[in-house]
């Protein structure tokens, strides 16, 4: 009987809230790093193509982090 009850609970696991997922250390670390990268570009200025590419990279990483947070509820 316990096996059946466990099987049912595994079939419909409760998803953590958006806030709980956002407060996970691995996600927070990624967000802080991507935001720091973006801020550093503006701090030092955009004076070359390389700076623009740095901004694009940091911004892409930030967007990917947001997408991962949104998609984590389906996994």
CHARMM internal coordinates of N, CA and C (Angstrom, degrees):
IC EDIT
DIST 1 N 1 CA 1.4305
DIST 1 CA 1 C 1.5229
ANGL 1 N 1 CA 1 C 111.35
DIST 1 C 2 N 1.3085
ANGL 1 CA 1 C 2 N 117.60
DIHE 1 N 1 CA 1 C 2 N -40.07
DIST 2 N 2 CA 1.4506
ANGL 1 C 2 N 2 CA 120.19
DIHE 1 CA 1 C 2 N 2 CA 179.17
DIST 2 CA 2 C 1.5190
ANGL 2 N 2 CA 2 C 111.37
DIHE 1 C 2 N 2 CA 2 C -62.98
DIST 2 C 3 N 1.3332
ANGL 2 CA 2 C 3 N 116.36
DIHE 2 N 2 CA 2 C 3 N -37.21
DIST 3 N 3 CA 1.4565
ANGL 2 C 3 N 3 CA 119.14
DIHE 2 CA 2 C 3 N 3 CA 179.33
DIST 3 CA 3 C 1.5190
ANGL 3 N 3 CA 3 C 111.23
DIHE 2 C 3 N 3 CA 3 C -61.88
DIST 3 C 4 N 1.3238
ANGL 3 CA 3 C 4 N 116.89
DIHE 3 N 3 CA 3 C 4 N -41.67
DIST 4 N 4 CA 1.4576
ANGL 3 C 4 N 4 CA 120.49
DIHE 3 CA 3 C 4 N 4 CA 179.07
DIST 4 CA 4 C 1.5227
ANGL 4 N 4 CA 4 C 111.51
DIHE 3 C 4 N 4 CA 4 C -64.41
DIST 4 C 5 N 1.3185
ANGL 4 CA 4 C 5 N 116.62
DIHE 4 N 4 CA 4 C 5 N -41.26
DIST 5 N 5 CA 1.4695
ANGL 4 C 5 N 5 CA 120.18
DIHE 4 CA 4 C 5 N 5 CA 179.98
DIST 5 CA 5 C 1.5195
ANGL 5 N 5 CA 5 C 110.35
DIHE 4 C 5 N 5 CA 5 C -66.72
DIST 5 C 6 N 1.3285
ANGL 5 CA 5 C 6 N 116.13
DIHE 5 N 5 CA 5 C 6 N -39.14
DIST 6 N 6 CA 1.4648
ANGL 5 C 6 N 6 CA 118.70
DIHE 5 CA 5 C 6 N 6 CA 178.48
DIST 6 CA 6 C 1.5167
ANGL 6 N 6 CA 6 C 110.50
DIHE 5 C 6 N 6 CA 6 C -67.08
DIST 6 C 7 N 1.3169
ANGL 6 CA 6 C 7 N 116.56
DIHE 6 N 6 CA 6 C 7 N -38.64
DIST 7 N 7 CA 1.4594
ANGL 6 C 7 N 7 CA 120.41
DIHE 6 CA 6 C 7 N 7 CA 178.98
DIST 7 CA 7 C 1.5143
ANGL 7 N 7 CA 7 C 111.94
DIHE 6 C 7 N 7 CA 7 C -61.96
DIST 7 C 8 N 1.3299
ANGL 7 CA 7 C 8 N 116.35
DIHE 7 N 7 CA 7 C 8 N -38.45
DIST 8 N 8 CA 1.4591
ANGL 7 C 8 N 8 CA 119.77
DIHE 7 CA 7 C 8 N 8 CA 179.28
DIST 8 CA 8 C 1.5179
ANGL 8 N 8 CA 8 C 111.10
DIHE 7 C 8 N 8 CA 8 C -67.05
DIST 8 C 9 N 1.3364
ANGL 8 CA 8 C 9 N 116.95
DIHE 8 N 8 CA 8 C 9 N -40.80
DIST 9 N 9 CA 1.4557
ANGL 8 C 9 N 9 CA 119.09
DIHE 8 CA 8 C 9 N 9 CA -178.66
DIST 9 CA 9 C 1.5348
ANGL 9 N 9 CA 9 C 110.99
DIHE 8 C 9 N 9 CA 9 C -70.23
DIST 9 C 10 N 1.3286
ANGL 9 CA 9 C 10 N 116.88
DIHE 9 N 9 CA 9 C 10 N -30.85
DIST 10 N 10 CA 1.4575
ANGL 9 C 10 N 10 CA 119.58
DIHE 9 CA 9 C 10 N 10 CA 177.43
DIST 10 CA 10 C 1.5228
ANGL 10 N 10 CA 10 C 111.16
DIHE 9 C 10 N 10 CA 10 C -71.03
DIST 10 C 11 N 1.3136
ANGL 10 CA 10 C 11 N 117.17
DIHE 10 N 10 CA 10 C 11 N -29.02
DIST 11 N 11 CA 1.4523
ANGL 10 C 11 N 11 CA 121.01
DIHE 10 CA 10 C 11 N 11 CA -179.16
DIST 11 CA 11 C 1.5225
ANGL 11 N 11 CA 11 C 112.78
DIHE 10 C 11 N 11 CA 11 C -70.42
DIST 11 C 12 N 1.3260
ANGL 11 CA 11 C 12 N 117.47
DIHE 11 N 11 CA 11 C 12 N -25.71
DIST 12 N 12 CA 1.4614
ANGL 11 C 12 N 12 CA 120.65
DIHE 11 CA 11 C 12 N 12 CA -179.13
DIST 12 CA 12 C 1.5262
ANGL 12 N 12 CA 12 C 110.27
DIHE 11 C 12 N 12 CA 12 C -134.48
DIST 12 C 13 N 1.3335
ANGL 12 CA 12 C 13 N 116.61
DIHE 12 N 12 CA 12 C 13 N 68.35
DIST 13 N 13 CA 1.4667
ANGL 12 C 13 N 13 CA 118.48
DIHE 12 CA 12 C 13 N 13 CA -178.36
DIST 13 CA 13 C 1.5252
ANGL 13 N 13 CA 13 C 110.91
DIHE 12 C 13 N 13 CA 13 C -67.74
DIST 13 C 14 N 1.3155
ANGL 13 CA 13 C 14 N 115.40
DIHE 13 N 13 CA 13 C 14 N 143.86
DIST 14 N 14 CA 1.4579
ANGL 13 C 14 N 14 CA 120.25
DIHE 13 CA 13 C 14 N 14 CA 178.02
DIST 14 CA 14 C 1.5202
ANGL 14 N 14 CA 14 C 108.58
DIHE 13 C 14 N 14 CA 14 C -75.10
DIST 14 C 15 N 1.3259
ANGL 14 CA 14 C 15 N 116.32
DIHE 14 N 14 CA 14 C 15 N 129.42
DIST 15 N 15 CA 1.4533
ANGL 14 C 15 N 15 CA 121.20
DIHE 14 CA 14 C 15 N 15 CA -179.25
DIST 15 CA 15 C 1.5255
ANGL 15 N 15 CA 15 C 109.83
DIHE 14 C 15 N 15 CA 15 C -82.92
DIST 15 C 16 N 1.3547
ANGL 15 CA 15 C 16 N 117.44
DIHE 15 N 15 CA 15 C 16 N 137.28
DIST 16 N 16 CA 1.4621
ANGL 15 C 16 N 16 CA 118.70
DIHE 15 CA 15 C 16 N 16 CA 176.42
DIST 16 CA 16 C 1.5243
ANGL 16 N 16 CA 16 C 110.45
DIHE 15 C 16 N 16 CA 16 C -67.64
DIST 16 C 17 N 1.3068
ANGL 16 CA 16 C 17 N 116.11
DIHE 16 N 16 CA 16 C 17 N 152.87
DIST 17 N 17 CA 1.4643
ANGL 16 C 17 N 17 CA 120.64
DIHE 16 CA 16 C 17 N 17 CA -179.01
DIST 17 CA 17 C 1.5285
ANGL 17 N 17 CA 17 C 110.23
DIHE 16 C 17 N 17 CA 17 C -66.45
DIST 17 C 18 N 1.3173
ANGL 17 CA 17 C 18 N 115.23
DIHE 17 N 17 CA 17 C 18 N 163.10
DIST 18 N 18 CA 1.4632
ANGL 17 C 18 N 18 CA 121.27
DIHE 17 CA 17 C 18 N 18 CA 178.44
DIST 18 CA 18 C 1.5180
ANGL 18 N 18 CA 18 C 110.52
DIHE 17 C 18 N 18 CA 18 C -57.26
DIST 18 C 19 N 1.3152
ANGL 18 CA 18 C 19 N 117.32
DIHE 18 N 18 CA 18 C 19 N -42.21
DIST 19 N 19 CA 1.4596
ANGL 18 C 19 N 19 CA 121.29
DIHE 18 CA 18 C 19 N 19 CA -179.88
DIST 19 CA 19 C 1.5241
ANGL 19 N 19 CA 19 C 111.26
DIHE 18 C 19 N 19 CA 19 C -63.45
DIST 19 C 20 N 1.3321
ANGL 19 CA 19 C 20 N 117.56
DIHE 19 N 19 CA 19 C 20 N -42.85
DIST 20 N 20 CA 1.4602
ANGL 19 C 20 N 20 CA 120.42
DIHE 19 CA 19 C 20 N 20 CA 179.06
DIST 20 CA 20 C 1.5201
ANGL 20 N 20 CA 20 C 111.02
DIHE 19 C 20 N 20 CA 20 C -63.68
DIST 20 C 21 N 1.3292
ANGL 20 CA 20 C 21 N 117.13
DIHE 20 N 20 CA 20 C 21 N -39.50
DIST 21 N 21 CA 1.4681
ANGL 20 C 21 N 21 CA 120.05
DIHE 20 CA 20 C 21 N 21 CA 178.10
DIST 21 CA 21 C 1.5232
ANGL 21 N 21 CA 21 C 110.54
DIHE 20 C 21 N 21 CA 21 C -67.10
DIST 21 C 22 N 1.3420
ANGL 21 CA 21 C 22 N 116.76
DIHE 21 N 21 CA 21 C 22 N -38.55
DIST 22 N 22 CA 1.4627
ANGL 21 C 22 N 22 CA 120.94
DIHE 21 CA 21 C 22 N 22 CA -178.28
DIST 22 CA 22 C 1.5255
ANGL 22 N 22 CA 22 C 111.79
DIHE 21 C 22 N 22 CA 22 C -70.70
DIST 22 C 23 N 1.3175
ANGL 22 CA 22 C 23 N 118.02
DIHE 22 N 22 CA 22 C 23 N -24.15
DIST 23 N 23 CA 1.4542
ANGL 22 C 23 N 23 CA 120.84
DIHE 22 CA 22 C 23 N 23 CA -178.75
DIST 23 CA 23 C 1.5254
ANGL 23 N 23 CA 23 C 113.44
DIHE 22 C 23 N 23 CA 23 C -89.96
DIST 23 C 24 N 1.3163
ANGL 23 CA 23 C 24 N 117.32
DIHE 23 N 23 CA 23 C 24 N 4.20
DIST 24 N 24 CA 1.4650
ANGL 23 C 24 N 24 CA 119.75
DIHE 23 CA 23 C 24 N 24 CA 176.96
DIST 24 CA 24 C 1.5200
ANGL 24 N 24 CA 24 C 108.99
DIHE 23 C 24 N 24 CA 24 C -69.61
DIST 24 C 25 N 1.3116
ANGL 24 CA 24 C 25 N 116.54
DIHE 24 N 24 CA 24 C 25 N 139.26
DIST 25 N 25 CA 1.4598
ANGL 24 C 25 N 25 CA 121.85
DIHE 24 CA 24 C 25 N 25 CA -172.77
DIST 25 CA 25 C 1.5358
ANGL 25 N 25 CA 25 C 112.34
DIHE 24 C 25 N 25 CA 25 C -59.65
DIST 25 C 26 N 1.3184
ANGL 25 CA 25 C 26 N 117.36
DIHE 25 N 25 CA 25 C 26 N -37.60
DIST 26 N 26 CA 1.4751
ANGL 25 C 26 N 26 CA 118.48
DIHE 25 CA 25 C 26 N 26 CA -178.65
DIST 26 CA 26 C 1.5296
ANGL 26 N 26 CA 26 C 111.08
DIHE 25 C 26 N 26 CA 26 C -67.92
DIST 26 C 27 N 1.3261
ANGL 26 CA 26 C 27 N 117.55
DIHE 26 N 26 CA 26 C 27 N -36.29
DIST 27 N 27 CA 1.4605
ANGL 26 C 27 N 27 CA 119.57
DIHE 26 CA 26 C 27 N 27 CA 179.33
DIST 27 CA 27 C 1.5250
ANGL 27 N 27 CA 27 C 110.13
DIHE 26 C 27 N 27 CA 27 C -74.23
DIST 27 C 28 N 1.3244
ANGL 27 CA 27 C 28 N 117.20
DIHE 27 N 27 CA 27 C 28 N -43.37
DIST 28 N 28 CA 1.4679
ANGL 27 C 28 N 28 CA 120.41
DIHE 27 CA 27 C 28 N 28 CA 178.62
DIST 28 CA 28 C 1.5239
ANGL 28 N 28 CA 28 C 111.26
DIHE 27 C 28 N 28 CA 28 C -60.11
DIST 28 C 29 N 1.3112
ANGL 28 CA 28 C 29 N 116.76
DIHE 28 N 28 CA 28 C 29 N -42.03
DIST 29 N 29 CA 1.4695
ANGL 28 C 29 N 29 CA 120.33
DIHE 28 CA 28 C 29 N 29 CA 178.93
DIST 29 CA 29 C 1.5199
ANGL 29 N 29 CA 29 C 112.07
DIHE 28 C 29 N 29 CA 29 C -61.28
DIST 29 C 30 N 1.3107
ANGL 29 CA 29 C 30 N 116.08
DIHE 29 N 29 CA 29 C 30 N -42.65
DIST 30 N 30 CA 1.4670
ANGL 29 C 30 N 30 CA 120.33
DIHE 29 CA 29 C 30 N 30 CA 178.53
DIST 30 CA 30 C 1.5319
ANGL 30 N 30 CA 30 C 110.98
DIHE 29 C 30 N 30 CA 30 C -64.13
DIST 30 C 31 N 1.3319
ANGL 30 CA 30 C 31 N 116.30
DIHE 30 N 30 CA 30 C 31 N -41.90
DIST 31 N 31 CA 1.4667
ANGL 30 C 31 N 31 CA 119.78
DIHE 30 CA 30 C 31 N 31 CA -179.37
DIST 31 CA 31 C 1.5332
ANGL 31 N 31 CA 31 C 111.61
DIHE 30 C 31 N 31 CA 31 C -67.04
DIST 31 C 32 N 1.3180
ANGL 31 CA 31 C 32 N 116.68
DIHE 31 N 31 CA 31 C 32 N -43.12
DIST 32 N 32 CA 1.4646
ANGL 31 C 32 N 32 CA 119.84
DIHE 31 CA 31 C 32 N 32 CA 179.14
DIST 32 CA 32 C 1.5211
ANGL 32 N 32 CA 32 C 110.31
DIHE 31 C 32 N 32 CA 32 C -62.62
DIST 32 C 33 N 1.3203
ANGL 32 CA 32 C 33 N 116.92
DIHE 32 N 32 CA 32 C 33 N -42.50
DIST 33 N 33 CA 1.4629
ANGL 32 C 33 N 33 CA 120.18
DIHE 32 CA 32 C 33 N 33 CA -179.79
DIST 33 CA 33 C 1.5266
ANGL 33 N 33 CA 33 C 111.53
DIHE 32 C 33 N 33 CA 33 C -64.98
DIST 33 C 34 N 1.3268
ANGL 33 CA 33 C 34 N 117.64
DIHE 33 N 33 CA 33 C 34 N -43.54
DIST 34 N 34 CA 1.4685
ANGL 33 C 34 N 34 CA 119.75
DIHE 33 CA 33 C 34 N 34 CA -178.79
DIST 34 CA 34 C 1.5307
ANGL 34 N 34 CA 34 C 110.95
DIHE 33 C 34 N 34 CA 34 C -68.04
DIST 34 C 35 N 1.3257
ANGL 34 CA 34 C 35 N 117.41
DIHE 34 N 34 CA 34 C 35 N -39.38
DIST 35 N 35 CA 1.4607
ANGL 34 C 35 N 35 CA 120.17
DIHE 34 CA 34 C 35 N 35 CA 178.00
DIST 35 CA 35 C 1.5256
ANGL 35 N 35 CA 35 C 111.62
DIHE 34 C 35 N 35 CA 35 C -67.50
DIST 35 C 36 N 1.3238
ANGL 35 CA 35 C 36 N 117.17
DIHE 35 N 35 CA 35 C 36 N -38.67
DIST 36 N 36 CA 1.4685
ANGL 35 C 36 N 36 CA 120.52
DIHE 35 CA 35 C 36 N 36 CA 177.25
DIST 36 CA 36 C 1.5253
ANGL 36 N 36 CA 36 C 110.65
DIHE 35 C 36 N 36 CA 36 C -62.46
DIST 36 C 37 N 1.3207
ANGL 36 CA 36 C 37 N 116.62
DIHE 36 N 36 CA 36 C 37 N -38.66
DIST 37 N 37 CA 1.4566
ANGL 36 C 37 N 37 CA 121.00
DIHE 36 CA 36 C 37 N 37 CA 178.73
DIST 37 CA 37 C 1.5321
ANGL 37 N 37 CA 37 C 110.01
DIHE 36 C 37 N 37 CA 37 C -63.00
DIST 37 C 38 N 1.3259
ANGL 37 CA 37 C 38 N 116.47
DIHE 37 N 37 CA 37 C 38 N -45.56
DIST 38 N 38 CA 1.4715
ANGL 37 C 38 N 38 CA 121.21
DIHE 37 CA 37 C 38 N 38 CA 179.83
DIST 38 CA 38 C 1.5315
ANGL 38 N 38 CA 38 C 110.39
DIHE 37 C 38 N 38 CA 38 C -63.04
DIST 38 C 39 N 1.3273
ANGL 38 CA 38 C 39 N 116.93
DIHE 38 N 38 CA 38 C 39 N -46.89
DIST 39 N 39 CA 1.4667
ANGL 38 C 39 N 39 CA 121.34
DIHE 38 CA 38 C 39 N 39 CA -178.86
DIST 39 CA 39 C 1.5263
ANGL 39 N 39 CA 39 C 110.56
DIHE 38 C 39 N 39 CA 39 C -62.54
DIST 39 C 40 N 1.3265
ANGL 39 CA 39 C 40 N 116.91
DIHE 39 N 39 CA 39 C 40 N -39.14
DIST 40 N 40 CA 1.4659
ANGL 39 C 40 N 40 CA 119.40
DIHE 39 CA 39 C 40 N 40 CA -178.97
DIST 40 CA 40 C 1.5264
ANGL 40 N 40 CA 40 C 111.85
DIHE 39 C 40 N 40 CA 40 C -63.13
DIST 40 C 41 N 1.3211
ANGL 40 CA 40 C 41 N 116.86
DIHE 40 N 40 CA 40 C 41 N -34.50
DIST 41 N 41 CA 1.4653
ANGL 40 C 41 N 41 CA 119.92
DIHE 40 CA 40 C 41 N 41 CA 177.88
DIST 41 CA 41 C 1.5217
ANGL 41 N 41 CA 41 C 110.22
DIHE 40 C 41 N 41 CA 41 C -63.28
DIST 41 C 42 N 1.3259
ANGL 41 CA 41 C 42 N 116.75
DIHE 41 N 41 CA 41 C 42 N -44.68
DIST 42 N 42 CA 1.4653
ANGL 41 C 42 N 42 CA 119.72
DIHE 41 CA 41 C 42 N 42 CA 179.27
DIST 42 CA 42 C 1.5228
ANGL 42 N 42 CA 42 C 111.74
DIHE 41 C 42 N 42 CA 42 C -70.38
DIST 42 C 43 N 1.3380
ANGL 42 CA 42 C 43 N 117.39
DIHE 42 N 42 CA 42 C 43 N -32.47
DIST 43 N 43 CA 1.4588
ANGL 42 C 43 N 43 CA 121.38
DIHE 42 CA 42 C 43 N 43 CA 179.82
DIST 43 CA 43 C 1.5300
ANGL 43 N 43 CA 43 C 110.86
DIHE 42 C 43 N 43 CA 43 C -64.57
DIST 43 C 44 N 1.3272
ANGL 43 CA 43 C 44 N 116.52
DIHE 43 N 43 CA 43 C 44 N -43.56
DIST 44 N 44 CA 1.4610
ANGL 43 C 44 N 44 CA 120.72
DIHE 43 CA 43 C 44 N 44 CA -178.08
DIST 44 CA 44 C 1.5251
ANGL 44 N 44 CA 44 C 112.61
DIHE 43 C 44 N 44 CA 44 C -89.25
DIST 44 C 45 N 1.3141
ANGL 44 CA 44 C 45 N 117.05
DIHE 44 N 44 CA 44 C 45 N -11.13
DIST 45 N 45 CA 1.4551
ANGL 44 C 45 N 45 CA 121.10
DIHE 44 CA 44 C 45 N 45 CA 177.20
DIST 45 CA 45 C 1.5212
ANGL 45 N 45 CA 45 C 112.62
DIHE 44 C 45 N 45 CA 45 C 90.94
DIST 45 C 46 N 1.3187
ANGL 45 CA 45 C 46 N 113.70
DIHE 45 N 45 CA 45 C 46 N 154.41
DIST 46 N 46 CA 1.4626
ANGL 45 C 46 N 46 CA 120.44
DIHE 45 CA 45 C 46 N 46 CA 178.10
DIST 46 CA 46 C 1.5229
ANGL 46 N 46 CA 46 C 106.59
DIHE 45 C 46 N 46 CA 46 C -105.37
DIST 46 C 47 N 1.3226
ANGL 46 CA 46 C 47 N 115.10
DIHE 46 N 46 CA 46 C 47 N 101.88
DIST 47 N 47 CA 1.4593
ANGL 46 C 47 N 47 CA 119.41
DIHE 46 CA 46 C 47 N 47 CA -175.97
DIST 47 CA 47 C 1.5261
ANGL 47 N 47 CA 47 C 113.17
DIHE 46 C 47 N 47 CA 47 C -122.10
DIST 47 C 48 N 1.3238
ANGL 47 CA 47 C 48 N 116.37
DIHE 47 N 47 CA 47 C 48 N -0.49
DIST 48 N 48 CA 1.4679
ANGL 47 C 48 N 48 CA 118.45
DIHE 47 CA 47 C 48 N 48 CA 179.79
DIST 48 CA 48 C 1.5285
ANGL 48 N 48 CA 48 C 109.64
DIHE 47 C 48 N 48 CA 48 C -150.92
DIST 48 C 49 N 1.3038
ANGL 48 CA 48 C 49 N 114.59
DIHE 48 N 48 CA 48 C 49 N 171.44
DIST 49 N 49 CA 1.4686
ANGL 48 C 49 N 49 CA 120.37
DIHE 48 CA 48 C 49 N 49 CA 177.58
DIST 49 CA 49 C 1.5285
ANGL 49 N 49 CA 49 C 109.98
DIHE 48 C 49 N 49 CA 49 C -61.60
DIST 49 C 50 N 1.3082
ANGL 49 CA 49 C 50 N 116.52
DIHE 49 N 49 CA 49 C 50 N -37.40
DIST 50 N 50 CA 1.4664
ANGL 49 C 50 N 50 CA 120.72
DIHE 49 CA 49 C 50 N 50 CA 179.22
DIST 50 CA 50 C 1.5216
ANGL 50 N 50 CA 50 C 111.92
DIHE 49 C 50 N 50 CA 50 C -59.90
DIST 50 C 51 N 1.3417
ANGL 50 CA 50 C 51 N 115.97
DIHE 50 N 50 CA 50 C 51 N -38.70
DIST 51 N 51 CA 1.4660
ANGL 50 C 51 N 51 CA 119.63
DIHE 50 CA 50 C 51 N 51 CA 177.89
DIST 51 CA 51 C 1.5273
ANGL 51 N 51 CA 51 C 110.90
DIHE 50 C 51 N 51 CA 51 C -65.28
DIST 51 C 52 N 1.3121
ANGL 51 CA 51 C 52 N 116.06
DIHE 51 N 51 CA 51 C 52 N -39.40
DIST 52 N 52 CA 1.4619
ANGL 51 C 52 N 52 CA 120.28
DIHE 51 CA 51 C 52 N 52 CA 176.77
DIST 52 CA 52 C 1.5173
ANGL 52 N 52 CA 52 C 111.37
DIHE 51 C 52 N 52 CA 52 C -64.05
DIST 52 C 53 N 1.3184
ANGL 52 CA 52 C 53 N 116.25
DIHE 52 N 52 CA 52 C 53 N -38.73
DIST 53 N 53 CA 1.4620
ANGL 52 C 53 N 53 CA 120.01
DIHE 52 CA 52 C 53 N 53 CA 177.81
DIST 53 CA 53 C 1.5296
ANGL 53 N 53 CA 53 C 111.09
DIHE 52 C 53 N 53 CA 53 C -67.73
DIST 53 C 54 N 1.3224
ANGL 53 CA 53 C 54 N 116.71
DIHE 53 N 53 CA 53 C 54 N -36.45
DIST 54 N 54 CA 1.4667
ANGL 53 C 54 N 54 CA 120.42
DIHE 53 CA 53 C 54 N 54 CA 176.09
DIST 54 CA 54 C 1.5301
ANGL 54 N 54 CA 54 C 110.16
DIHE 53 C 54 N 54 CA 54 C -62.49
DIST 54 C 55 N 1.3285
ANGL 54 CA 54 C 55 N 115.83
DIHE 54 N 54 CA 54 C 55 N -42.61
DIST 55 N 55 CA 1.4640
ANGL 54 C 55 N 55 CA 120.05
DIHE 54 CA 54 C 55 N 55 CA 178.02
DIST 55 CA 55 C 1.5247
ANGL 55 N 55 CA 55 C 110.87
DIHE 54 C 55 N 55 CA 55 C -64.43
DIST 55 C 56 N 1.3098
ANGL 55 CA 55 C 56 N 116.88
DIHE 55 N 55 CA 55 C 56 N -41.31
DIST 56 N 56 CA 1.4658
ANGL 55 C 56 N 56 CA 121.06
DIHE 55 CA 55 C 56 N 56 CA 177.57
DIST 56 CA 56 C 1.5289
ANGL 56 N 56 CA 56 C 110.70
DIHE 55 C 56 N 56 CA 56 C -62.19
DIST 56 C 57 N 1.3211
ANGL 56 CA 56 C 57 N 116.91
DIHE 56 N 56 CA 56 C 57 N -42.61
DIST 57 N 57 CA 1.4623
ANGL 56 C 57 N 57 CA 120.55
DIHE 56 CA 56 C 57 N 57 CA -179.68
DIST 57 CA 57 C 1.5261
ANGL 57 N 57 CA 57 C 111.24
DIHE 56 C 57 N 57 CA 57 C -64.19
DIST 57 C 58 N 1.3254
ANGL 57 CA 57 C 58 N 117.14
DIHE 57 N 57 CA 57 C 58 N -47.78
DIST 58 N 58 CA 1.4628
ANGL 57 C 58 N 58 CA 120.39
DIHE 57 CA 57 C 58 N 58 CA 179.55
DIST 58 CA 58 C 1.5181
ANGL 58 N 58 CA 58 C 112.14
DIHE 57 C 58 N 58 CA 58 C -63.21
DIST 58 C 59 N 1.3350
ANGL 58 CA 58 C 59 N 115.95
DIHE 58 N 58 CA 58 C 59 N -39.96
DIST 59 N 59 CA 1.4624
ANGL 58 C 59 N 59 CA 120.54
DIHE 58 CA 58 C 59 N 59 CA 179.58
DIST 59 CA 59 C 1.5266
ANGL 59 N 59 CA 59 C 111.35
DIHE 58 C 59 N 59 CA 59 C -67.75
DIST 59 C 60 N 1.3108
ANGL 59 CA 59 C 60 N 116.64
DIHE 59 N 59 CA 59 C 60 N -39.43
DIST 60 N 60 CA 1.4693
ANGL 59 C 60 N 60 CA 120.98
DIHE 59 CA 59 C 60 N 60 CA 177.78
DIST 60 CA 60 C 1.5223
ANGL 60 N 60 CA 60 C 110.83
DIHE 59 C 60 N 60 CA 60 C -63.58
DIST 60 C 61 N 1.3134
ANGL 60 CA 60 C 61 N 115.75
DIHE 60 N 60 CA 60 C 61 N -41.38
DIST 61 N 61 CA 1.4642
ANGL 60 C 61 N 61 CA 121.23
DIHE 60 CA 60 C 61 N 61 CA 178.58
DIST 61 CA 61 C 1.5294
ANGL 61 N 61 CA 61 C 109.69
DIHE 60 C 61 N 61 CA 61 C -63.01
DIST 61 C 62 N 1.3432
ANGL 61 CA 61 C 62 N 116.77
DIHE 61 N 61 CA 61 C 62 N -42.61
DIST 62 N 62 CA 1.4611
ANGL 61 C 62 N 62 CA 121.76
DIHE 61 CA 61 C 62 N 62 CA 178.41
DIST 62 CA 62 C 1.5261
ANGL 62 N 62 CA 62 C 111.21
DIHE 61 C 62 N 62 CA 62 C -60.85
DIST 62 C 63 N 1.3213
ANGL 62 CA 62 C 63 N 116.98
DIHE 62 N 62 CA 62 C 63 N -46.99
DIST 63 N 63 CA 1.4683
ANGL 62 C 63 N 63 CA 121.48
DIHE 62 CA 62 C 63 N 63 CA 179.72
DIST 63 CA 63 C 1.5330
ANGL 63 N 63 CA 63 C 110.33
DIHE 62 C 63 N 63 CA 63 C -63.80
DIST 63 C 64 N 1.3236
ANGL 63 CA 63 C 64 N 116.89
DIHE 63 N 63 CA 63 C 64 N -40.02
DIST 64 N 64 CA 1.4650
ANGL 63 C 64 N 64 CA 120.25
DIHE 63 CA 63 C 64 N 64 CA 178.21
DIST 64 CA 64 C 1.5296
ANGL 64 N 64 CA 64 C 110.82
DIHE 63 C 64 N 64 CA 64 C -62.88
DIST 64 C 65 N 1.3237
ANGL 64 CA 64 C 65 N 117.05
DIHE 64 N 64 CA 64 C 65 N -36.84
DIST 65 N 65 CA 1.4661
ANGL 64 C 65 N 65 CA 120.67
DIHE 64 CA 64 C 65 N 65 CA 177.06
DIST 65 CA 65 C 1.5221
ANGL 65 N 65 CA 65 C 111.17
DIHE 64 C 65 N 65 CA 65 C -64.09
DIST 65 C 66 N 1.3291
ANGL 65 CA 65 C 66 N 116.61
DIHE 65 N 65 CA 65 C 66 N -42.59
DIST 66 N 66 CA 1.4662
ANGL 65 C 66 N 66 CA 119.90
DIHE 65 CA 65 C 66 N 66 CA 177.77
DIST 66 CA 66 C 1.5253
ANGL 66 N 66 CA 66 C 111.11
DIHE 65 C 66 N 66 CA 66 C -64.47
DIST 66 C 67 N 1.3337
ANGL 66 CA 66 C 67 N 116.40
DIHE 66 N 66 CA 66 C 67 N -41.01
DIST 67 N 67 CA 1.4674
ANGL 66 C 67 N 67 CA 120.40
DIHE 66 CA 66 C 67 N 67 CA 178.51
DIST 67 CA 67 C 1.5218
ANGL 67 N 67 CA 67 C 110.96
DIHE 66 C 67 N 67 CA 67 C -64.06
DIST 67 C 68 N 1.3289
ANGL 67 CA 67 C 68 N 116.53
DIHE 67 N 67 CA 67 C 68 N -39.41
DIST 68 N 68 CA 1.4694
ANGL 67 C 68 N 68 CA 120.39
DIHE 67 CA 67 C 68 N 68 CA 179.22
DIST 68 CA 68 C 1.5287
ANGL 68 N 68 CA 68 C 110.18
DIHE 67 C 68 N 68 CA 68 C -64.34
DIST 68 C 69 N 1.3158
ANGL 68 CA 68 C 69 N 116.83
DIHE 68 N 68 CA 68 C 69 N -38.31
DIST 69 N 69 CA 1.4653
ANGL 68 C 69 N 69 CA 119.94
DIHE 68 CA 68 C 69 N 69 CA 178.63
DIST 69 CA 69 C 1.5334
ANGL 69 N 69 CA 69 C 110.09
DIHE 68 C 69 N 69 CA 69 C -65.92
DIST 69 C 70 N 1.3096
ANGL 69 CA 69 C 70 N 116.84
DIHE 69 N 69 CA 69 C 70 N -43.06
DIST 70 N 70 CA 1.4608
ANGL 69 C 70 N 70 CA 120.88
DIHE 69 CA 69 C 70 N 70 CA -179.79
DIST 70 CA 70 C 1.5248
ANGL 70 N 70 CA 70 C 111.35
DIHE 69 C 70 N 70 CA 70 C -66.56
DIST 70 C 71 N 1.3315
ANGL 70 CA 70 C 71 N 116.75
DIHE 70 N 70 CA 70 C 71 N -38.01
DIST 71 N 71 CA 1.4612
ANGL 70 C 71 N 71 CA 120.75
DIHE 70 CA 70 C 71 N 71 CA -177.82
DIST 71 CA 71 C 1.5267
ANGL 71 N 71 CA 71 C 113.19
DIHE 70 C 71 N 71 CA 71 C -81.59
DIST 71 C 72 N 1.3218
ANGL 71 CA 71 C 72 N 118.13
DIHE 71 N 71 CA 71 C 72 N -14.82
DIST 72 N 72 CA 1.4616
ANGL 71 C 72 N 72 CA 119.67
DIHE 71 CA 71 C 72 N 72 CA -177.29
DIST 72 CA 72 C 1.5253
ANGL 72 N 72 CA 72 C 112.41
DIHE 71 C 72 N 72 CA 72 C -67.45
DIST 72 C 73 N 1.3164
ANGL 72 CA 72 C 73 N 117.95
DIHE 72 N 72 CA 72 C 73 N -19.03
DIST 73 N 73 CA 1.4690
ANGL 72 C 73 N 73 CA 119.71
DIHE 72 CA 72 C 73 N 73 CA 178.98
DIST 73 CA 73 C 1.5232
ANGL 73 N 73 CA 73 C 111.72
DIHE 72 C 73 N 73 CA 73 C -74.39
DIST 73 C 74 N 1.3308
ANGL 73 CA 73 C 74 N 116.89
DIHE 73 N 73 CA 73 C 74 N -19.87
DIST 74 N 74 CA 1.4644
ANGL 73 C 74 N 74 CA 118.93
DIHE 73 CA 73 C 74 N 74 CA -179.72
DIST 74 CA 74 C 1.5188
ANGL 74 N 74 CA 74 C 112.33
DIHE 73 C 74 N 74 CA 74 C -92.45
DIST 74 C 75 N 1.3322
ANGL 74 CA 74 C 75 N 117.74
DIHE 74 N 74 CA 74 C 75 N -11.84
DIST 75 N 75 CA 1.4660
ANGL 74 C 75 N 75 CA 119.81
DIHE 74 CA 74 C 75 N 75 CA -179.28
DIST 75 CA 75 C 1.4999
ANGL 75 N 75 CA 75 C 112.33
DIHE 74 C 75 N 75 CA 75 C -95.44
END
COOR INIT
IC SEED 1 N 1 CA 1 C
IC BUILD
